[in-house]
Structures are given as C-alpha cells and as structure tokens.
Amino acid sequence: MAIQIRRLDSSGTDFRAQLDAVLAFDAGTDAAIEHAVAAILADVKARGDAAVLEYTQRFDRLDVASMAALEIAPAELQAALDGLAPQRRSALQAAADRVRAYHLRQKQEIGSDGFSYTEPDGTVLGQKVTPLDRVGIYVPGGKAAYPSSVLMNAIPARVAGVPEIIMVVPTPDGVKNPLVLAAAAIAGVDRVFTIGGAQAVAALAYGTATIPQVDKIVGPGNAYVAAAKRRVFGTVGIDMIAGPSEILIICDGSTDPDWIAMDLFSQAEHDELAQSILLCPHAAYLDAVEASINQLLDQMPRKQVIATSLTQRGALIKVRDMVEACEIANLIAAEHLEISTENPQQWADLVRHAGAMFLGRFSSEALGDYCAGPNHVLPTSRTARFSSPLGVYDFQKRSSMIEVSAAGAQTLGKIAAELAYGEGLQAHARSAEYRLK
C-alpha cells in the first residue's frame, strides 16, 4: 500500500497559505448533534436517574432494571486488578507510580496551601488554595479502551486533594474492560458508573438521585460528549474541548527514518482527522521518511486510518534551517512536539507553544501517552498558545485572603471611598468610611 503525503517547502512564495490549508480544521458543531445533546441534557436534568437509565438501555444496549446495576463495586475493580497478568499489572502500576510522582512534584512547585504576607500596618493579604470537593472523570469506551486516561485524569485529582472522584465509562453491550477497571482501582477512583455519552455528562453536571453532582468534568469523549461538556460549562467546570490528536516532529535528519515514520503513525492511527507533520532542513531525509512510511504502512493493523490521516492532514515540510523549524513550530502550536535532534535543548529554548515537548531521539511521544509521568491530556487545535496540560492546578481553586488591620483601614478606607464616590456607589463609600476614625 503506497500513499503520497503532501510536501511543502518553506521557501515557497505561497508557503503560509499552504500551511494554513494543512492546519485548517473545522471545529464547528453539528446541528443534529447539538439538538440531540440539548434534548438529552434537559431530560436528565428534569428526570434524573430514570432518563439516564433509559438512554443507557437505548444507546449501550444494557438490559438493566435499575441504576444500582450500573455502578461497579470497588471489589470488582480490585478483582480486575488482581486478575491482570503479572507483567501487565506491573506495567500499569509502574505507569501510575510515575504519573503520581510527577504530579506530586507539580503540587510542591505550585504550593499546596497558598501564601500570605503582612504589611507594615498589620494588614494580612494572601491566597488560600483548596481542592475541589468532587470531580467527574469521563473515560471513553466502546471502540477502544483507555486505562491511561483513567490514570492521567484521576491521579492528579487525587494528588490535588480532591476527596471524591466519580468515574463514568460506557460499556456497550455490557462489555467491561478489565484494564480500565484495574486502572480505576490503582488510581483510587471512589465510584464507577457504566454510563456514557451526553447522558453521563448531564448526570455528573446536574446530579441525580444516584449520581452526585460534581464540580468539574474532565476526560475525552466523542462529539456528543464534547457538545455536552460545552453546554454544561458554567454549571460545572470542564478541562477543555479536545480536538483530533496531533504530532509535530522537528528533525535534523540524523534519526533513523523508520523511527520518525512510526512516530508519525502513532498519532495518525488515532483517527482519520489526526494530524502528523515533520519539519526538516534536508529534502533527502524527507524522501527517506516517506519511503519508510510506505514500507512500514502495510504492517499496521490500522493502516487504512493511518493512510487517510497522513494523506488528508499530514505533511512533510522542508525548512531553511532549524531556527525556522522552531518558528514554524510556534505557529503550529502542536499538542505533541518531538525535537529529534542532537542537543535538543537548544531548539526547545526557541519553542514557546507546545502542549508537551519530547526532547531527543529516544523520547517517543508514545512514552508520554502511557508512562513518562507528565499528563497526556493536552491542548489541541493550536490552543497550546494559551492553554496548558491537565495538572494538579486544574483540580484546585484559589481564594483571596484579606485581613485588614484597624490602621490599614484608615488608609485603604479613604482610597476606596474616593473611588466609590467617583463610580457613583455611595454605599460602597460609606461602608469604607464607617471604619475611619
């Protein structure tokens, strides 16, 4: 099976227009999906458990008579963990340990309790950091199972100090994935319900008699889940609206072309809309990578998906030099950026926008997906320009702390009153003036 990937050259007069065409992705919402999601959300908000049960019976084909049958007991999670083959259990535990260690360090760096300082007049100002009370984690099910998503969403929430974590995962036709359940056991998830889709998002956002309302919903899902998360934002917090997976590779031409081809495959195999792009100053190396792609493609079980992704949204781009490659990387602001070069840090120093950076030839993006430690929930669709990976900070909130001394009130009261009168808010001014001696 041979495919032809789009080739671009940064020296071309219309390069920017060509690059924009490669990056173009219509994230617009489907009217039919939006209409269906709106109806489901409204129904679950009005009828609660009864609506969730009906939608789960219809969409996941589960023959259950009550909501109680949709909750997975902790003993079943532990049994799934105990039932794993030793090598797989060891790998899952090692991944969880590394993810936890990274996020514990993250918590230490950002400060777990906040800060305060005292001014000369005795006024104390500061910030208090507290975890969210309850978080909902959406884990995809059906076509594929993602135990890694359980670890990446639940562990930082637990590290942040969230007391209760509720997980929802669809199980079409009643098929439960043992690795997902085992991951929930390792990550310390408190309750697990076998529901999915917009109805699961609605149950978490509004609460039902069985499923408690959460403060924030995190985790990826299909178009219906994304539409539902978008609609309930404001009632609850959400992590992000994720787009298709992306990988951008900057290579100096000295990495084995087969390695780079497979790294491009690693994102292309997610779905047809995934994007894989390679930047390199050497045309001959781009030729070698394209040859590797066509040589290795037939070995891939998901070759049709990979082929569609690479031909429709992939690109091999010749750049003038490595500095320009970094400039283009900042423009693309990719979810995953591999810098497969000698001395990669010198080029990383030039990159401002990337969800996660993988430095050096041995840092394949796949390691970040599973077990490197940093979170794999990352901004997509160029949102790395202003967004960050999921982390401990997403499960905490900050409260300003203000304790004004009697002496401080004399200074601040006059300032506040003057400004309040200027805004025409007399009660504000008088409130401050009452404290003046």
MARMIDO-389352 format. One record per atom (N, C-alpha, C): x, y, z. Coordinates in steps of 0.1 Angstrom, whole numbers, padded with zeros to 4 digits, always signed. Layout:
// MARMIDO-389352
XYZ...
***
This chain:
// MARMIDO-389352
+0008-0012+0000+0000+0000+0000+0009+0012+0000+0008+0021-0010+0016+0033-0011+0007+0045-0011+0012+0055-0003+0004+0067-0002+0014+0079-0006+0008+0090-0009+0016+0102-0012+0012+0113-0002+0021+0118+0006+0019+0128+0016+0022+0141+0010+0015+0151+0014+0017+0165+0010+0031+0169+0013+0038+0175+0003+0052+0180+0006+0051+0196+0004+0057+0202+0014+0057+0217+0014+0072+0222+0015+0074+0234+0011+0088+0240+0012+0086+0254+0017+0092+0257+0028+0091+0270+0035+0096+0281+0026+0104+0278+0017+0109+0289+0008+0100+0293-0003+0089+0285-0005+0079+0288-0015+0072+0301-0012+0068+0308-0022+0061+0321-0020+0047+0320-0014+0041+0308-0016+0028+0306-0010+0028+0296+0001+0039+0295+0008+0041+0285+0019+0031+0288+0030+0029+0300+0034+0020+0302+0046+0006+0298+0042+0001+0301+0030-0012+0297+0026-0013+0282+0026-0003+0275+0021-0003+0261+0020-0003+0255+0035+0005+0261+0044+0005+0256+0057-0009+0258+0064-0015+0269+0062-0028+0272+0068-0038+0262+0063-0037+0258+0050-0046+0248+0045-0044+0234+0052-0031+0231+0055-0028+0218+0062-0034+0219+0076-0033+0230+0083-0037+0231+0097-0052+0233+0098-0059+0237+0087-0073+0241+0088-0081+0229+0093-0089+0231+0103-0097+0221+0109-0110+0228+0113-0121+0223+0108-0134+0228+0112-0139+0222+0125-0138+0230+0135-0143+0225+0148-0157+0229+0151-0164+0233+0141-0178+0237+0142-0186+0226+0147-0197+0229+0153-0206+0219+0158-0216+0215+0148-0220+0202+0149-0230+0196+0140-0244+0199+0146-0253+0205+0138-0266+0210+0143-0274+0198+0149-0273+0187+0142-0281+0175+0147-0276+0170+0160-0262+0170+0162-0256+0166+0174-0260+0176+0185-0259+0189+0182-0263+0199+0192-0277+0197+0197-0286+0195+0187-0300+0193+0191-0303+0181+0199-0296+0170+0196-0298+0158+0203-0293+0159+0217-0281+0165+0218-0275+0167+0231-0283+0176+0240-0288+0187+0235-0296+0196+0243-0308+0189+0248-0315+0180+0240-0326+0173+0245-0323+0163+0256-0311+0156+0255-0307+0147+0265-0304+0154+0278-0296+0165+0277-0293+0172+0289-0305+0177+0297-0315+0182+0289-0327+0187+0295-0335+0176+0302-0335+0164+0295-0343+0153+0300-0336+0148+0313-0323+0146+0313-0316+0141+0325-0318+0151+0337-0317+0164+0333-0319+0174+0344-0333+0174+0350-0343+0171+0342-0356+0170+0347-0360+0157+0353-0355+0146+0347-0360+0132+0352-0349+0124+0359-0337+0129+0359-0326+0123+0367-0323+0108+0363-0323+0100+0373-0320+0086+0371-0328+0079+0360-0341+0082+0360-0349+0075+0350-0345+0078+0336-0341+0090+0333-0336+0093+0320-0323+0087+0317-0314+0087+0326-0301+0081+0325-0302+0066+0322-0311+0060+0329-0313+0045+0327-0319+0043+0313-0328+0051+0308-0334+0048+0295-0324+0050+0284-0316+0061+0285-0306+0064+0275-0295+0053+0275-0291+0048+0286-0281+0038+0287-0286+0025+0281-0299+0022+0284-0305+0010+0278-0305+0011+0263-0309+0023+0258-0310+0025+0243-0297+0025+0236-0287+0033+0241-0275+0036+0234-0264+0025+0236-0264+0020+0248-0254+0010+0251-0259-0004+0252-0272-0005+0249-0279-0019+0248-0277-0027+0261-0278-0021+0273-0277-0028+0285-0291-0031+0291-0292-0044+0293-0305-0049+0299-0305-0048+0314-0307-0036+0319-0306-0034+0334-0319-0028+0338-0323-0031+0350-0336-0026+0355-0335-0014+0365-0323-0011+0369-0321-0001+0379-0308+0006+0378-0306+0018+0383-0294+0025+0383-0283+0018+0392-0288+0011+0402-0278+0003+0410-0270-0007+0402-0276-0012+0392-0269-0022+0384-0258-0016+0375-0258-0002+0374-0248+0005+0366-0236+0009+0373-0236+0007+0387-0224+0011+0394-0216-0001+0397-0203+0000+0394-0193-0011+0396-0188-0010+0411-0189-0020+0418-0185-0021+0432-0169-0020+0433-0164-0014+0443-0149-0014+0445-0143-0028+0444-0150-0038+0449-0145-0052+0449-0143-0057+0435-0151-0052+0426-0150-0057+0412-0138-0050+0406-0135-0037+0409-0123-0030+0405-0111-0038+0409-0111-0041+0422-0099-0048+0428-0097-0062+0421-0109-0068+0419-0108-0082+0412-0102-0080+0398-0106-0070+0391-0100-0067+0378-0085-0065+0379-0080-0058+0389-0066-0056+0391-0059-0069+0394-0065-0077+0403-0059-0089+0407-0059-0099+0396-0068-0098+0386-0069-0107+0375-0060-0105+0364-0053-0093+0364-0043-0090+0353-0031-0099+0353-0026-0102+0341-0014-0110+0340-0003-0102+0348+0006-0108+0355+0016-0101+0363+0024-0090+0355+0028-0093+0343+0035-0083+0335+0027-0071+0332+0014-0073+0329+0006-0061+0326+0002-0054+0339+0000-0061+0350-0002-0054+0362+0010-0046+0366+0021-0051+0365+0034-0044+0368+0035-0032+0360+0032-0032+0347+0033-0021+0338+0023-0010+0342+0011-0014+0345+0001-0004+0349+0005+0002+0362+0010-0005+0372+0014+0000+0385+0026+0010+0383+0035+0006+0374+0047+0015+0372+0043+0028+0365+0033+0027+0356+0028+0039+0350+0022+0048+0360+0013+0042+0368+0006+0050+0379+0016+0057+0388+0026+0049+0392+0036+0054+0401+0044+0067+0395+0047+0066+0382+0054+0077+0376+0045+0089+0374+0033+0087+0371+0023+0098+0369+0021+0105+0383+0020+0096+0393+0018+0102+0407+0030+0110+0411+0042+0104+0409+0054+0111+0413+0056+0125+0406+0053+0125+0393+0053+0138+0386+0044+0148+0392+0031+0144+0394+0021+0154+0399+0023+0158+0413+0029+0149+0421+0033+0153+0435+0044+0164+0434+0053+0163+0425+0063+0173+0424+0057+0186+0419+0047+0185+0410+0040+0196+0405+0032+0204+0416+0027+0196+0425+0019+0202+0436+0029+0210+0445+0041+0204+0448+0051+0211+0456+0055+0224+0450+0057+0223+0436+0062+0235+0429+0052+0247+0430+0039+0244+0428+0029+0254+0428+0025+0258+0442+0028+0251+0452+0025+0254+0466+0011+0248+0469+0011+0240+0480-0002+0233+0483-0011+0241+0492-0007+0251+0499-0015+0258+0508-0017+0273+0505-0010+0278+0495-0011+0292+0492+0000+0300+0499-0003+0313+0501+0008+0322+0507+0001+0333+0514+0008+0340+0522+0003+0352+0529+0015+0361+0533+0012+0374+0534+0023+0383+0539+0016+0395+0546+0024+0400+0556+0018+0411+0564+0025+0424+0561+0016+0434+0559+0021+0448+0556+0025+0455+0569+0032+0466+0568+0037+0473+0580+0026+0477+0590+0014+0480+0584+0003+0484+0593-0005+0472+0599+0000+0460+0596-0007+0448+0602-0017+0442+0593-0020+0447+0582-0029+0441+0572-0023+0429+0566-0030+0418+0566-0025+0405+0561-0032+0402+0548-0025+0400+0537-0030+0396+0524-0024+0383+0520-0032+0375+0513-0027+0362+0508-0036+0354+0499-0034+0342+0498-0042+0333+0489-0042+0319+0495-0054+0314+0496-0056+0301+0501-0059+0291+0489-0053+0280+0489-0055+0270+0478-0063+0258+0484-0074+0255+0478-0082+0243+0483-0086+0235+0471-0087+0221+0473-0091+0213+0462-0106+0213+0460-0110+0210+0448-0124+0208+0445-0130+0197+0454-0143+0198+0457-0149+0188+0465-0151+0174+0458-0156+0175+0446-0159+0163+0438-0157+0165+0423-0150+0155+0417-0147+0156+0403-0153+0144+0395-0157+0147+0383-0162+0136+0375-0152+0133+0363-0149+0121+0361-0140+0117+0351-0147+0109+0340-0146+0114+0328-0152+0106+0316-0141+0098+0310-0144+0085+0309-0134+0076+0302-0141+0070+0290-0136+0072+0278-0142+0066+0266-0143+0051+0267-0153+0045+0261-0155+0031+0260-0161+0028+0246-0163+0015+0243-0168+0012+0230-0158+0007+0221-0154+0016+0211-0144+0012+0201-0131+0009+0206-0127+0016+0217-0114+0014+0223-0115+0016+0238-0105+0011+0245-0105+0013+0260-0092+0020+0263-0093+0029+0273-0082+0038+0276-0079+0038+0291-0072+0028+0296-0068+0028+0310-0058+0040+0313-0050+0044+0303-0041+0055+0305-0049+0068+0308-0061+0070+0303-0069+0081+0305-0074+0081+0320-0076+0070+0325-0080+0069+0339-0069+0074+0348-0057+0069+0346-0045+0074+0354-0043+0089+0352-0043+0094+0340-0040+0108+0338-0050+0117+0343-0062+0113+0344-0073+0122+0350-0075+0120+0365-0074+0108+0369-0077+0106+0384-0065+0109+0393-0053+0106+0389-0042+0107+0398-0039+0122+0401-0039+0131+0392-0036+0145+0396-0048+0150+0404-0060+0146+0402-0071+0150+0411-0069+0145+0425-0064+0133+0426-0062+0127+0440-0050+0134+0446-0039+0137+0439-0028+0144+0444-0032+0158+0448-0041+0165+0441-0046+0178+0445-0053+0178+0458-0058+0166+0462-0066+0165+0474-0081+0164+0472-0085+0162+0460-0100+0160+0458-0105+0148+0466-0115+0150+0475-0119+0139+0484-0127+0128+0476-0134+0132+0465-0143+0122+0459-0141+0123+0444-0138+0112+0437-0137+0111+0423-0147+0101+0418-0156+0106+0409-0166+0098+0402-0162+0095+0388-0162+0083+0384-0158+0079+0370-0170+0073+0363-0172+0078+0350-0182+0072+0342-0175+0066+0329-0179+0054+0325-0174+0048+0314-0184+0040+0307-0187+0042+0294-0198+0034+0287-0193+0020+0285-0202+0010+0286-0198-0004+0284-0209-0009+0274-0208-0006+0262-0218-0011+0252-0219-0026+0252-0231-0031+0252-0235-0045+0253-0230-0052+0266-0226-0043+0276-0222-0049+0289-0208-0053+0289-0200-0050+0279-0186-0055+0279-0177-0045+0287-0171-0050+0298-0163-0042+0307-0148-0045+0304-0140-0035+0303-0126-0037+0301-0118-0039+0314-0112-0050+0317-0106-0052+0330-0094-0042+0332-0087-0038+0322-0076-0029+0324-0081-0015+0328-0092-0011+0323-0098+0002+0327-0102+0001+0342-0109-0010+0346-0113-0012+0359-0101-0013+0369-0091-0020+0364-0079-0021+0372-0072-0007+0374-0072+0001+0364-0066+0014+0365-0074+0023+0375-0087+0021+0375-0095+0028+0385-0092+0024+0399-0089+0012+0401-0085+0007+0414-0072+0013+0418-0062+0013+0409-0049+0018+0412-0049+0033+0415-0057+0040+0407-0058+0055+0408-0066+0060+0419-0073+0051+0426-0081+0055+0438-0094+0061+0434-0101+0058+0423-0114+0063+0420-0124+0057+0430-0133+0066+0435-0142+0062+0445-0154+0055+0440-0161+0060+0429-0173+0053+0424-0172+0053+0409-0177+0042+0403-0176+0040+0389-0190+0036+0384-0195+0043+0373-0208+0040+0368-0206+0037+0353-0213+0026+0348-0212+0022+0334-0222+0030+0326-0220+0043+0325-0228+0051+0316-0219+0060+0308-0224+0064+0296-0216+0073+0288-0224+0083+0280-0218+0090+0271-0225+0099+0262-0229+0111+0269-0238+0119+0263-0243+0131+0268-0251+0129+0281-0257+0117+0282-0264+0115+0295-0255+0114+0307-0243+0108+0305-0234+0107+0316-0229+0121+0320-0226+0130+0310-0222+0143+0313-0233+0151+0320-0245+0149+0316-0256+0155+0323-0258+0151+0337-0256+0138+0339-0258+0132+0353-0247+0138+0362-0235+0139+0357-0224+0145+0365-0226+0160+0368-0231+0167+0357-0232+0181+0359-0244+0185+0368-0255+0178+0367-0267+0182+0374-0270+0174+0386-0264+0162+0386-0267+0152+0397-0280+0145+0396-0281+0133+0401-0294+0126+0401-0295+0120+0415-0305+0112+0417-0307+0105+0430-0296+0096+0433-0290+0090+0422-0279+0080+0424-0265+0086+0422-0264+0095+0412-0251+0100+0409-0249+0115+0414-0240+0117+0423-0239+0130+0429-0233+0141+0419-0238+0153+0420-0233+0164+0412-0218+0166+0415-0210+0169+0404-0196+0171+0406-0193+0186+0404-0181+0190+0407-0177+0204+0405-0170+0206+0391-0164+0196+0386-0157+0197+0374-0157+0183+0366-0158+0184+0353-0158+0172+0345-0146+0172+0336-0138+0162+0336-0126+0161+0328-0126+0148+0320-0118+0147+0310-0117+0135+0302-0123+0136+0288-0117+0129+0278-0121+0130+0264-0134+0122+0261-0140+0125+0250-0151+0117+0245-0154+0120+0231-0165+0115+0226-0169+0117+0212-0175+0131+0210-0181+0133+0198-0187+0146+0195-0198+0149+0204-0206+0139+0208-0217+0141+0217-0213+0145+0231-0202+0139+0236-0196+0142+0249-0190+0156+0249-0183+0160+0238-0178+0173+0237-0188+0184+0237-0199+0181+0229-0210+0191+0228-0217+0192+0242-0218+0181+0249-0224+0182+0262-0216+0189+0272-0203+0187+0272-0193+0194+0281-0194+0209+0278-0195+0213+0265-0195+0227+0262-0208+0233+0267-0219+0226+0267-0232+0231+0272-0233+0232+0287-0227+0223+0294-0228+0224+0309-0217+0232+0315-0208+0237+0307-0198+0246+0313-0204+0259+0319-0201+0262+0331-0208+0272+0338-0215+0267+0350-0223+0256+0347-0229+0248+0358-0218+0240+0366-0208+0235+0358-0196+0228+0363-0184+0233+0355-0173+0231+0360-0161+0234+0352-0158+0222+0343-0150+0225+0332-0146+0214+0323-0131+0216+0321-0124+0206+0316-0110+0207+0314-0107+0214+0300-0113+0209+0290-0111+0215+0276-0120+0208+0267-0122+0214+0255-0128+0208+0244-0117+0203+0234-0114+0190+0235-0103+0185+0227-0106+0182+0213-0097+0185+0204-0098+0182+0190-0090+0170+0187-0088+0167+0174-0081+0155+0170-0066+0155+0175-0060+0143+0176-0046+0142+0181-0037+0148+0171-0025+0153+0176-0016+0160+0167-0001+0156+0172+0007+0155+0162+0022+0154+0165+0029+0162+0154+0039+0170+0159+0048+0177+0151+0062+0173+0154+0070+0169+0144+0083+0165+0147+0093+0174+0140+0103+0179+0148+0114+0187+0142+0126+0177+0142+0132+0175+0131+0143+0165+0130+0154+0171+0122+0167+0169+0126+0178+0174+0120+0183+0164+0109+0176+0153+0107+0180+0144+0096+0189+0133+0100+0192+0131+0113+0201+0121+0117+0194+0110+0125+0181+0110+0127+0174+0100+0133+0170+0089+0123+0170+0077+0127+0165+0066+0118+0152+0069+0112+0150+0070+0099+0138+0073+0093+0126+0065+0097+0129+0052+0100+0118+0043+0104+0113+0047+0118+0121+0052+0126+0117+0057+0139+0107+0069+0137+0111+0078+0129+0102+0090+0126+0089+0086+0120+0090+0077+0110+0078+0072+0103+0068+0067+0113+0073+0058+0122+0064+0052+0132+0059+0062+0142+0067+0072+0145+0062+0083+0154+0050+0090+0148+0051+0093+0135+0040+0099+0127+0028+0090+0128+0030+0077+0126+0019+0067+0126+0012+0067+0140+0020+0070+0151+0015+0068+0164+0003+0078+0167+0003+0089+0160-0009+0098+0161-0019+0096+0150-0014+0093+0138-0023+0091+0127-0032+0079+0129-0028+0069+0137-0037+0057+0139-0049+0060+0149-0049+0072+0155-0060+0075+0164-0073+0076+0156-0073+0085+0146-0084+0086+0137-0080+0094+0124-0090+0094+0115-0087+0100+0102-0084+0115+0103-0088+0121+0113-0086+0136+0114-0074+0140+0122-0067+0129+0127-0054+0132+0134-0044+0138+0125-0035+0146+0131-0025+0153+0122-0011+0150+0126-0003+0146+0116+0012+0143+0118+0020+0151+0108+0029+0159+0113+0037+0168+0104+0052+0166+0108+0061+0166+0098+0075+0166+0100+0082+0178+0094+0090+0184+0102+0098+0196+0097+0113+0192+0097+0120+0194+0086+0134+0190+0084+0140+0199+0074+0153+0203+0076+0160+0211+0065+0165+0203+0053+0164+0190+0054+0171+0182+0043+0160+0174+0035+0159+0178+0022+0149+0171+0013+0152+0156+0012+0165+0152+0012+0168+0138+0010+0162+0130+0022+0163+0136+0034+0158+0129+0046+0143+0128+0046+0136+0138+0041+0122+0138+0039+0118+0126+0029+0126+0125+0019+0124+0114+0010+0125+0100+0017+0135+0099+0026+0138+0087+0033+0126+0084+0042+0121+0094+0049+0110+0091+0058+0098+0087+0050+0095+0093+0039+0084+0090+0030+0085+0075+0026+0097+0071+0022+0100+0057+0018+0097+0048+0030+0101+0052+0042+0098+0043+0054+0083+0042+0057+0076+0053+0055+0062+0053+0057+0055+0043+0048+0059+0043+0035+0053+0033+0025+0058+0019+0027+0069+0018+0033+0074+0004+0036+0068-0002+0048+0065+0006+0058+0060+0001+0071+0045+0001+0072+0038+0008+0063+0024+0010+0064+0016-0003+0064+0020-0012+0055+0012-0025+0054+0013-0033+0067+0023-0031+0076+0024-0038+0088+0014-0034+0099+0008-0023+0097-0001-0017+0107-0015-0022+0106-0020-0027+0117-0034-0032+0117-0044-0020+0113-0041-0008+0117-0049+0003+0114-0044+0012+0102-0039+0004+0092-0033+0011+0081-0042+0020+0073-0055+0017+0072-0064+0025+0064-0066+0038+0071-0068+0038+0085-0069+0050+0092-0057+0059+0091-0045+0052+0092-0032+0060+0091-0031+0066+0078-0034+0058+0067-0033+0063+0054-0041+0075+0051-0054+0075+0056-0063+0086+0054-0058+0098+0062-0054+0096+0074-0049+0107+0082-0037+0114+0076-0027+0106+0071-0015+0112+0065-0017+0119+0052-0026+0113+0044-0028+0119+0031-0037+0132+0032-0046+0132+0041-0056+0143+0042-0050+0154+0051-0043+0151+0062-0039+0161+0071-0025+0161+0075-0017+0152+0069-0003+0151+0072+0005+0160+0062+0018+0162+0066+0027+0170+0057+0042+0167+0061+0050+0167+0050+0064+0167+0052+0069+0180+0047+0076+0188+0055+0079+0202+0052+0094+0204+0053+0099+0209+0042+0113+0213+0041+0115+0227+0046+0123+0229+0056+0126+0243+0061+0140+0247+0057+0142+0260+0059+0155+0265+0055+0166+0261+0065+0162+0261+0078+0172+0257+0088+0164+0253+0101+0171+0249+0112+0164+0245+0124+0158+0257+0131+0163+0269+0130+0157+0280+0136+0144+0283+0130+0143+0282+0117+0130+0284+0111+0120+0273+0114+0125+0261+0116+0117+0250+0121+0110+0253+0134+0118+0259+0143+0112+0263+0156+0102+0274+0155+0104+0284+0145+0095+0294+0143+0081+0289+0138+0082+0279+0129+0070+0273+0124+0063+0265+0135+0071+0258+0143+0065+0251+0154+0057+0260+0163+0062+0272+0166+0055+0282+0174+0042+0286+0167+0042+0286+0154+0030+0290+0147+0020+0278+0147+0024+0266+0146+0015+0254+0147+0010+0252+0161+0019+0254+0171+0015+0252+0185+0008+0238+0187+0016+0228+0184+0010+0214+0184+0008+0208+0197-0001+0199+0198-0003+0191+0210+0010+0184+0215+0016+0176+0206+0028+0169+0209+0039+0174+0200+0051+0178+0205+0062+0182+0197+0074+0174+0201+0079+0166+0191+0091+0159+0192+0103+0167+0186+0114+0169+0193+0126+0175+0188+0136+0164+0187+0137+0158+0176+0145+0146+0174+0158+0150+0168+0167+0155+0176+0180+0161+0171+0191+0159+0181+0203+0162+0177+0214+0163+0186+0212+0176+0195+0215+0176+0207+0214+0188+0216+0200+0194+0215+0190+0187+0218+0176+0192+0215+0172+0204+0224+0179+0206+0235+0175+0217+0244+0177+0230+0238+0187+0231+0229+0190+0244+0223+0178+0248+0214+0171+0238+0208+0159+0241+0200+0147+0243+0208+0146+0235+0219+0135+0237+0228+0134+0251+0234+0146+0257+0236+0146+0270+0242+0140+0281+0232+0139+0277+0219+0133+0286+0210+0118+0284+0208+0112+0273+0215+0098+0270+0213+0090+0275+0225+0080+0283+0221+0071+0289+0232+0058+0282+0233+0053+0275+0222+0040+0270+0221+0040+0255+0218+0037+0247+0228+0035+0232+0225+0029+0226+0238+0020+0217+0236+0014+0210+0247+0024+0203+0255+0032+0194+0249+0042+0187+0255+0054+0186+0246+0066+0187+0251+0078+0186+0242+0086+0173+0246+0090+0166+0236+0097+0154+0238+0111+0156+0232+0121+0156+0240+0135+0161+0236+0144+0149+0234+0150+0148+0222+0160+0138+0219+0154+0126+0212+0162+0118+0206+0158+0107+0197+0150+0096+0204+0153+0094+0217+0147+0083+0225+0134+0087+0231+0130+0100+0230+0118+0104+0237+0106+0104+0227+0101+0092+0225+0090+0090+0216+0077+0095+0223+0068+0101+0215+0056+0106+0221+0048+0095+0228+0049+0083+0223+0041+0071+0229+0044+0070+0244+0057+0073+0248+0060+0071+0262+0053+0081+0270+0050+0093+0265+0042+0103+0272+0028+0099+0273+0023+0092+0263+0009+0087+0264+0006+0078+0276+0016+0070+0280+0014+0060+0289+0021+0061+0302+0034+0064+0302+0041+0062+0315+0053+0071+0318+0055+0081+0310+0067+0090+0313+0064+0097+0326+0052+0102+0328+0049+0109+0341+0041+0121+0339+0045+0131+0330+0037+0143+0327+0023+0139+0321+0013+0147+0322+0000+0144+0318-0001+0143+0303-0009+0134+0298-0012+0133+0284-0024+0140+0279-0031+0146+0288-0043+0154+0284-0038+0168+0281-0037+0171+0268-0030+0183+0263-0039+0191+0254-0035+0204+0253-0043+0213+0244-0041+0210+0229-0051+0210+0221-0050+0207+0207-0055+0219+0199-0055+0218+0186-0060+0228+0176-0054+0241+0179-0041+0242+0181-0034+0255+0183-0037+0262+0196-0045+0255+0205-0048+0261+0218-0036+0261+0228-0025+0254+0224-0013+0254+0232-0007+0268+0233-0012+0277+0224-0008+0291+0225-0012+0298+0238-0023+0292+0244-0028+0299+0256-0033+0289+0267-0031+0276+0264-0036+0266+0274-0024+0257+0278-0027+0249+0289-0017+0241+0295-0021+0226+0296-0012+0217+0298-0016+0203+0301-0025+0202+0313-0033+0192+0314-0041+0189+0326-0031+0187+0338-0034+0192+0349-0025+0191+0361-0032+0193+0374-0024+0192+0384-0029+0194+0398-0037+0207+0399-0031+0217+0392-0038+0231+0393-0052+0231+0388-0055+0221+0379-0069+0221+0374-0079+0215+0384-0074+0210+0395-0083+0204+0405-0083+0212+0418-0077+0224+0417-0076+0233+0429-0082+0246+0425-0086+0253+0435-0091+0267+0433-0084+0276+0443-0084+0289+0440-0077+0298+0449-0087+0309+0454-0086+0311+0467-0094+0321+0474-0085+0332+0479-0088+0345+0476-0080+0356+0481-0083+0358+0496-0073+0361+0504-0075+0362+0518-0071+0377+0521-0080+0384+0528-0078+0398+0531-0082+0400+0546-0072+0404+0554-0075+0407+0568-0069+0421+0571-0078+0431+0570-0073+0445+0571-0072+0449+0586-0061+0455+0590-0060+0459+0604-0067+0472+0606-0068+0477+0618-0075+0489+0621-0067+0501+0615-0054+0500+0616-0046+0510+0610-0047+0510+0594-0047+0498+0589-0048+0497+0574-0061+0502+0569-0072+0501+0577-0085+0506+0572-0085+0521+0571-0076+0528+0578-0076+0543+0577-0071+0547+0563-0061+0540+0559-0055+0543+0545-0064+0538+0534-0067+0525+0535-0075+0519+0524-0089+0525+0523-0095+0528+0535-0109+0533+0535-0110+0546+0527-0100+0555+0529-0100+0568+0522-0099+0566+0507-0090+0557+0503-0088+0554+0489-0101+0548+0483-0106+0538+0489-0118+0531+0484-0130+0541+0483-0132+0549+0494-0143+0558+0494-0142+0568+0482-0130+0573+0480-0128+0583+0469-0132+0577+0456-0127+0565+0453-0130+0558+0441-0145+0554+0440-0151+0550+0451-0165+0546+0451-0174+0558+0448-0171+0570+0454-0179+0582+0450-0177+0585+0435-0165+0583+0430-0163+0585+0416-0171+0576+0407-0174+0564+0412-0183+0555+0404-0197+0557+0407-0201+0565+0416-0215+0567+0420-0221+0557+0429-0212+0550+0436-0217+0539+0445-0215+0544+0460-0225+0551+0464-0224+0557+0477-0223+0547+0489-0230+0536+0488-0230+0526+0499-0216+0520+0500-0209+0518+0489-0196+0513+0489-0187+0523+0497-0189+0536+0494-0180+0546+0500-0183+0547+0515-0196+0547+0519-0200+0548+0533-0195+0536+0541-0196+0524+0534-0191+0512+0541-0177+0513+0545-0168+0518+0536-0154+0520+0539-0152+0531+0549-0160+0542+0548-0159+0553+0557-0163+0550+0572-0172+0541+0573-0176+0537+0587-0164+0532+0595-0154+0527+0589-0142+0522+0596-0132+0533+0599-0134+0545+0594-0124+0555+0596-0126+0561+0610-0115+0564+0616-0116+0571+0630-0120+0585+0628
***
